[in-house]
Amino acid sequence: MAKTLPDQIADLLLAFIFTGELRAGDKLPPERQLAELLSVDRTSLRMALRTLGRMNAVHSVQGSGIRVCDMHTDMGLDFLDNLYRIPELELGGSFLLSGLELFNRAIPTAVKLALEKRLRAAEEGRSPVRDDRMLSMVQTMYQAVEQGADTRELARMEVEIIEELMAATGNQVLQASTNSSRRIRLLLTEKLFELIDVKKHLSFQVGIMMRSRKLEGDLDALINEYLHYIEQLTQPLYEHLRSIPAGPRLASSPLQNGRNIRSWQQVLAGPDAPPERRPLIKPIR
């Protein structure tokens, strides 16, 4: 689905904030001037700025105009969610490494929360309904591997299994964080599946599930074993991410107005400035 002009403008300004071309405290040009610099209408620009304001990416200062917020202290999940939805933006190895490190710890934590919830359900004589569904999803994915499904499809299925696990925790904040990071998890998982034996990975997953279903043994020992497994599994991906450019960059402009704007300096130069020319390098975003 094509993005609206206000969404395209918002994506461009978000990308500039993320790449550091717009920094915390920077003042944007007055609305009329900025619309002219971007070659867009003021109504669309105003709608884009309103969107950015809702995610604390910019804020209006009385008597001082619109200033950029600090993405490290002011912006949250909605900023990241929108950031992940900019296909023209290459996120960079450093950011992806931080995401991978977080996900590697979040999954074992979710397993522990889900198992603790199941233990409580067992003590109360209730039967958890998501266990069978997760096992069925893994088995379906195993069949897809056998049938030669590509890594993109397998990554989609793996991400859905993780989301089912997060739902099994019953933790709404964890689920919201998972939903907001779906695109980056798809990117990382697809690349991981290009580097590992997916069938072997699924066999381990099934084994862990079957052991956890019996609720036998030391729960913490099981979680630590799973954490160690995840760290070992993703080592090839860590190595790959360290080999690509660390910083983010715009491969092309999110603003589809024919100017291919990819830098804030190009915006400030105005619509009569020649378009930028950069080499097209496309590492994993």
N, C-alpha and C positions, 0 to 999 in steps of 0.2 A: 504493500500500500504506500503510495507516494506521500511524502510529508508535506504539510502545509507550509506556506512561506514563513509564518511566525515560528514554526518549529525549526525550519532551516536556519533562521537568524539566531534562535536560541542555541542551536547546536554549534554554530560557528563561534559564538561568544563563549560558550562552555569550553570548547576546544582550546581557545586562546587562554582561558584561565588555567586549564589543566597543563598546557604546554609551558606556562609561565610567561607568555607574551603579555598577558594582563595579570598584574600582581595585586595582592591585597592592598587596598588604599588607593589604587589608581582611579582617577576620575574619568568617566566617559564623556565624550563631547556632548553638547546639548542635543536634545532629541531631534530637532529639525536638521542640524548639521550631520548627526550620525546617520540619519536616514539617507541624506544625500551622499555621504561617503560610501554607504553600503549599496546605493542604488536600489533602495526599497521604499515603500510608502510608509508614512508615519504611523498609520493604524496598525500595520503588521509589526513594525518595530515596537510599538507600545505594548502589543499583546505578548511579544517575545520577552520584553523586559519584565512584564508582570509575571510570566512563567519563571524567569530567573529569580525574581524577588521572592516567590513562594518557596524556592529551594535555598534561600539565603546565599545565592551566588552574587547578587548585587543588592544594594540598599540605597534608599534616597536619604540624603542628608540635607536638612533644612538650610537653605541659603548656599549650599555647596554642590548641588546636583547629585548625580548618581555615581556611586563609588563601588568598586569591586570588593567583595568580602574575602576572607581568608578561607581557602578550601580545607585547610587542616583543622581549623577551630570552629568554623561557622556552618559548614555544609555537612549533610548527612547522607542517609541511604538514597534519598530521592535524587541527590546530585550524582551519586555513583550509578544509579539505575539509568538515568538519562545519558550519562557519559558512555556507558556500555552500548547504548543504542545508536551511537554515531559510527556507522561503518567506515567512514572516511578517515577515522582517527586510529592511528597505530599507538597502542597504549604504552609500548616500550617494555624492555626486559625487566627493569627494576620494579615497576608496578606489578607486573605479572608474577614475579618472584614473591612479592609480599602477599599477593592473593593466594598463590599456591601454598605458602607457608601457613596462612590462616586456615585454608580449607583442609589441609592435612591434619590440623588439630581439631577442627570443628567436627569432622566426621566421627572420629572415635568418641568425642564428647557426646554427640548425638546418639551414638550406639549405647553409651552408658545411660543416658537419660531415658531412652526407649526401654532398655532392659529393666531399669528401676521402676518405670511405670508399669511394665508387665508384671513384675514381682508384686507390686501393690494390688494389681488386678487379680492375681492368683490368690493372694491372701484374702481378698474380698469375695472370691468365688466367681469372678467375672472372667470372660474369655476375650483376649485381645483379638480384634478382627484384622489388623494390618499385617500380622505375621505371615499368614498364608498368601496374602496378596503380594508381599515383597518377594517371597520365595518363588511365586509364579512368574513374577516379572523377570527375575534372574534366569529362570529356566527358559523363558521366551527369548531372552537375549542370547542365551547359550545356543538355542536353535538358530537364531539369526547369524551367529558366528559360523555355525556349521554350514549354513546356506550361502555363505560368502557375502554377507552384508558389508557395505563400505564403512569406513571409520566414522564418517559423519552420522550415519544412522545409528551405529553402535554407541557413539558418544551421546546422542539424544536419549537413547534408552537408559544408559548409565545415569545420566543426570536425572531422569524421571525416577529411577530407583532411589537415588540420594534424596530427592524431594519427598518421596514416600517415607523414607526413614525419618526425615525432619518432621514430617507430619505426625509420625508415631510418637514423637517426644511430647506432643501436646503443648509445646512452648511456642507461643505466637510470635515473640520477638525473633526467635531463631528461624521460624518459618518465613517471616518477612525479610530477614537478611538473606535467606536462601533464595527467595523469589527475586530480590533485587540484583543478585549476582549471577543470575541464570546465564546470561550471554557470555560472561568471562569464563564461567565453569564449562560451558560448551566448547569454547575455544581451547582451553587447557586440556580438557578430556579428549578432544579429537586429536590434538597433537600427541598426547600421551599414548593413545591407542596406535599411533603410527610407530611408536618406539618400543612397545612391549608385546608379550604374548597374551592376547586378550582372553583366550580360552583358559590358560593357566590362571589368570586373574579371577575369572568367574568360578573356577573350581575352588579356589581359596574362599571366595565369598560364600559359596554354598556351604562349605565346611564350617565356617564361622557361624552362619545362620543356624545350621543344624545343632551345633553345640550350644548356642545361646538359647535355642528353643527348649532345651532340656533343663535350663536354669541350674546347671550343675557346676561345681567348682568355684574358684575364686573369681568374682566378677572383675575386680581390678586387674588381676593377672591377664584375663581375657582381653580387656581394653588395652593394656600395655602391649600385648602381643599384636593386636590390630594396629596400634599406633606405629610400632616398629615395622610392621609389614607395609603400611602406607608410605613411610619414609623411604624404605628400600625400593618400593615399586616406582616411586616418582623421581628417583635419582637421575635417570636419563632425561627427564623433562627439566629438572634443575639445570643440568649441564647444557641443554639446548637454550634455555632462557638466558643463561649467562653468556651465550655466544652471540646473541642478537643485540642491536643497539639498545642501550639502557634507557634512553629518554624517549618520550612520546613525540609524535610528529603527525602533521596532516598530510596524507597522501594526495588528497584532492579536497576541494571545497565542499562543505555541506550545503552552502548557499548556491542553489542552482539558478544563477542569474546571468550566466555566460562569462563571468569575469574570473572564475577560478581563484577566489580569494583564499590564500593560505597563510597569511601573516597579518598581524595588527599594523605593521608598518605599511603594508599594501593598502589597508583600509585608510590610514591617515593620508596616504599619497593621493587618494581620491580616484574617481572613476576614469580619469583620463590617463592614469599611470599605466605603463605596459604591464601585462600579466607576468607573474613570476614563473620562472622555469626551474624545476628541480628534478634530479634523477629519480625515477620511479623505483624505489626499493620497497619490497613488501614482505617484511618478516611477519611472524605471527603477531596479532594485535593483542 
